[in-house]
Amino acid sequence: MKKEIIPILICILLLLYSIGITLLTDYVLNYKHYLGIALIGISTILYFKNKKIFVYVFGLTLILGIISLIDIYYWEIVFSIGPINFNPIFLALLITFLVLNKKQLNEMFPEKKLTEQDLTNKNVETEKLIESYQRKFQSKPESELKSIADENSGYVNEAKTAAKRILKTKNVL
């Protein structure tokens, strides 16, 4: 058994327990429970049929549960921040789901890597900015250029580089 199934199993166990309580007592399930049962059922089927869609549907199910639009437990546990109710059971399940499905989530939502073209464009933009600062700083005295070029100055790196280049051309650095 894979560890990724743990959050959905917990949901199924909570649903079965809630259904058992309603069968053995006079407690009645409401529409939130029926929506929860339907979404957990769909998520369970998707877990075995299509893991990629499962991640989306189960994630959405947990988010709907966090904001208390659905429920899976017979006893409603919520805390409120203003008019919005939050369900800590679903919050814990979402955190568990994200931790246990980290590998699959990283595959589905990879970090955007800079291409060579993007990197070249970024370097060209940086160089243009440095040249712009060089034109602005050309008339500044050496003492002010030295303070700009200082690592602890509040200037951006491009401005520091421009000041250093000007100082080098004046044979000060």
C-alpha positions as CSV (number, residue, x, y, z in Angstrom):
1,M,0.0,0.0,0.0
2,K,1.4,3.4,-1.0
3,K,1.5,6.2,1.5
4,E,-0.3,8.6,-0.9
5,I,-3.6,6.8,-0.2
6,I,-3.6,7.7,3.6
7,P,-5.6,10.9,3.3
8,I,-8.3,9.4,1.2
9,L,-8.5,6.3,3.5
10,I,-8.9,8.7,6.5
11,C,-11.8,10.4,4.7
12,I,-13.4,7.0,3.9
13,L,-13.1,5.9,7.5
14,L,-14.6,9.2,8.8
15,L,-17.4,8.8,6.3
16,L,-18.1,5.2,7.3
17,Y,-18.0,6.1,11.0
18,S,-20.5,9.0,10.3
19,I,-22.8,6.7,8.3
20,G,-22.6,4.2,11.2
21,I,-23.5,6.8,13.7
22,T,-26.5,8.0,11.7
23,L,-27.8,4.4,11.3
24,L,-27.5,3.6,15.0
25,T,-28.7,7.0,16.4
26,D,-31.2,9.6,15.5
27,Y,-28.6,11.8,13.9
28,V,-29.5,12.9,10.3
29,L,-26.9,13.8,7.6
30,N,-27.4,17.1,5.8
31,Y,-26.6,18.2,2.3
32,K,-22.9,18.9,3.2
33,H,-22.5,15.3,4.2
34,Y,-24.0,14.0,0.9
35,L,-21.8,16.3,-1.1
36,G,-18.8,15.1,0.9
37,I,-19.8,11.5,0.3
38,A,-20.1,12.1,-3.5
39,L,-16.8,13.9,-3.8
40,I,-14.9,11.4,-1.7
41,G,-16.5,8.6,-3.7
42,I,-15.4,10.3,-7.0
43,S,-11.9,10.9,-5.6
44,T,-11.6,7.3,-4.5
45,I,-12.5,6.0,-8.0
46,L,-10.1,8.5,-9.6
47,Y,-7.3,7.4,-7.3
48,F,-7.4,4.0,-9.0
49,K,-8.3,5.2,-12.5
50,N,-6.5,8.5,-13.1
51,K,-4.0,9.8,-10.5
52,K,-3.5,13.1,-12.2
53,I,-7.2,14.0,-12.1
54,F,-7.5,12.5,-8.6
55,V,-5.0,15.1,-7.3
56,Y,-7.1,18.0,-8.7
57,V,-10.5,16.6,-7.5
58,F,-9.3,15.5,-4.1
59,G,-7.4,18.7,-3.6
60,L,-10.5,20.7,-4.5
61,T,-12.6,18.5,-2.2
62,L,-10.3,19.2,0.7
63,I,-10.4,22.9,0.0
64,L,-14.2,22.8,-0.1
65,G,-14.1,21.0,3.2
66,I,-11.7,23.5,4.8
67,I,-14.1,26.4,4.1
68,S,-16.9,24.2,5.4
69,L,-18.9,23.8,2.2
70,I,-18.9,20.0,2.5
71,D,-18.5,17.7,5.5
72,I,-17.6,14.0,6.1
73,Y,-17.8,13.7,9.8
74,Y,-21.1,13.5,11.7
75,W,-20.0,16.1,14.3
76,E,-19.3,19.5,12.8
77,I,-16.0,20.8,14.0
78,V,-15.3,24.4,12.9
79,F,-13.7,27.6,13.9
80,S,-14.6,30.9,12.5
81,I,-12.7,33.9,11.3
82,G,-15.3,36.6,10.7
83,P,-18.1,35.1,8.6
84,I,-16.0,32.3,7.2
85,N,-16.0,28.9,8.9
86,F,-12.9,26.6,8.8
87,N,-12.8,22.9,9.4
88,P,-9.6,21.7,11.0
89,I,-10.1,18.1,10.0
90,F,-9.9,19.0,6.3
91,L,-7.0,21.4,7.0
92,A,-5.0,18.5,8.6
93,L,-6.0,16.2,5.7
94,L,-4.9,18.8,3.1
95,I,-1.5,19.2,4.8
96,T,-1.1,15.4,5.0
97,F,-2.2,15.2,1.3
98,L,0.3,17.8,0.2
99,V,3.2,16.2,2.2
100,L,2.5,12.7,1.0
101,N,1.9,13.7,-2.7
102,K,4.8,16.1,-2.9
103,K,6.5,14.1,-5.7
104,Q,3.4,13.9,-7.9
105,L,2.6,17.6,-7.3
106,N,6.1,18.6,-8.3
107,E,5.8,16.6,-11.5
108,M,2.4,18.2,-12.3
109,F,3.5,21.7,-11.4
110,P,7.2,21.9,-12.2
111,E,9.2,25.0,-11.5
112,K,9.7,27.1,-14.6
113,K,13.2,26.9,-15.7
114,L,14.8,29.8,-17.6
115,T,15.7,28.9,-21.1
116,E,18.9,30.1,-22.7
117,Q,16.9,32.7,-24.6
118,D,15.3,33.9,-21.4
119,L,18.7,34.1,-19.7
120,T,20.2,36.0,-22.7
121,N,17.3,38.5,-22.7
122,K,17.7,39.0,-19.0
123,N,21.4,39.7,-19.4
124,V,20.7,42.1,-22.3
125,E,18.2,44.0,-20.1
126,T,20.6,44.1,-17.2
127,E,23.3,45.5,-19.5
128,K,21.0,48.2,-20.8
129,L,20.1,49.2,-17.3
130,I,23.8,49.4,-16.3
131,E,24.5,51.6,-19.4
132,S,21.6,53.8,-18.5
133,Y,23.1,54.3,-15.0
134,Q,26.5,55.0,-16.5
135,R,25.1,57.8,-18.6
136,K,23.4,59.3,-15.5
137,F,26.5,58.9,-13.3
138,Q,29.0,60.2,-15.8
139,S,29.0,63.8,-14.4
140,K,29.1,62.7,-10.7
141,P,32.3,63.3,-8.7
142,E,34.6,60.4,-7.7
143,S,33.6,60.6,-4.1
144,E,29.9,60.1,-4.9
145,L,30.7,57.3,-7.3
146,K,32.7,55.6,-4.6
147,S,29.8,55.8,-2.2
148,I,27.4,54.4,-4.9
149,A,29.8,51.6,-5.7
150,D,30.1,50.6,-2.0
151,E,28.6,47.2,-1.3
152,N,26.6,48.6,1.7
153,S,25.1,51.5,-0.3
154,G,21.4,51.4,-0.8
155,Y,21.7,51.3,-4.6
156,V,20.7,48.4,-6.8
157,N,23.4,46.2,-8.2
158,E,23.2,47.7,-11.7
159,A,23.9,51.2,-10.3
160,K,26.8,49.8,-8.3
161,T,28.2,48.1,-11.3
162,A,27.8,51.3,-13.4
163,A,29.6,53.4,-10.8
164,K,32.5,50.8,-10.6
165,R,32.9,50.9,-14.4
166,I,33.1,54.6,-14.4
167,L,35.7,54.6,-11.7
168,K,37.7,52.0,-13.6
169,T,37.7,54.1,-16.8
170,K,38.9,57.1,-14.6
171,N,41.7,54.7,-13.2
172,V,40.4,55.2,-9.7
173,L,39.7,51.5,-9.0
